[in-house]
Amino acid sequence: MSHYPIDLSIKPDVQTFFDKDTSTFSYVAKDPNSEFCAVIDPVLDFDYAAGRVSYDGADKLISHIKKNELQLEWLIETHVHADHLSAAPYIQNTLGGKIGIGKNISSVQTTFSKIFRERPDFSCDGSQFDCLFKDGDTYQIGSIKALALETPGHTPACMSHIIGNAAFVGDTLFMPDAGTARADFPGGDAGQLYDSIQKLLELPLETQLFMCHDYGPGGREIQWQTSVAEQKKSNIHVGAGCTRDQFIKIRNDRDSSLDMPRLIIPSLQANMRAGKIPTDSHGRQFIRIPINAL
């Protein structure tokens, strides 16, 4: 993009929260000129063996917002996560705000409603969310105008959110020494992922990129923030002029060796419902486990 409809020089106040169990980062991004903020990719604690949820991680975000007397406007999901359940509805019930995701959530819902044999009344139109972003949509966080960019490849509904000089990139890029996200889930595409990453790398070199995950490759300390300049220079998958064809081979070879995420089955069923765990006809919460379907 040669022109951005937002001010990329604004520096939002960003507070980072790390969920060690799923290696996921959540963020509170605040307008520096007001009390308004957004939460990005909040995590719900889930004990798979016991089938039990808890809220320690989400309560830390809520406590931070209350302690600093902030006003929550948005709960942003960068995509339908396959590695953790979203805490967005829990936080919304406490603090308000609107839950937003990319409009191509409908594609993800259509695919996985078949895999999980959802009831006929399950809507595959994204209506479970408060806002469906289109590519190039802008929205307000206090005085900051934020930008939603479609960045598919990991999933069809992936979006990156640009808030001033901070870009929350979801599962597209990892830290430079970790490369990029996988593209082998249903609806994923390595070529699309490469194109999406190039879109992000067109941002100004000084733009700060905030990761969704980090696994500390080689035993290094966990990191969550890098820059466009660092990614273009050093990313092991797309840096230093890697071509699209080269990337597709790298990504496909890498994906063929990966196991499915531990929480993919409960995560997808909840997250395609804006974080609400599905219920049976009696209102009890249940997760279905399809056999040999993923």
Buried (B, 14 or more C-beta within 10 A) or exposed (E): EEEBEBEBEBEBBBBEBBBEBBBBBBBBBBBEEBBBBBBBBBBBBBEEEEEEBEBEBBBBBBEBBEEEEBBBBBBBBBBBBBBBBBBBBBBBEBBEBBBBBBBBBBBBBBBBBEBBEBEEEBEBEBEBBBBBBEBEBBBEBBEBBBBBBBBBBBBBBBBBBBBBBBBBBBBBBBBBBBBBBBBBBBBBBBBBBBBBBEBBBEBEEEBBBBBBBBEEEEEEEBBBBBBBBBBBEEBBBBBEEBEEEEBBEBBBEBBEEEEEBBBBBBBBBBBBBBBBBBEEEEEEEEBBEEEEEB
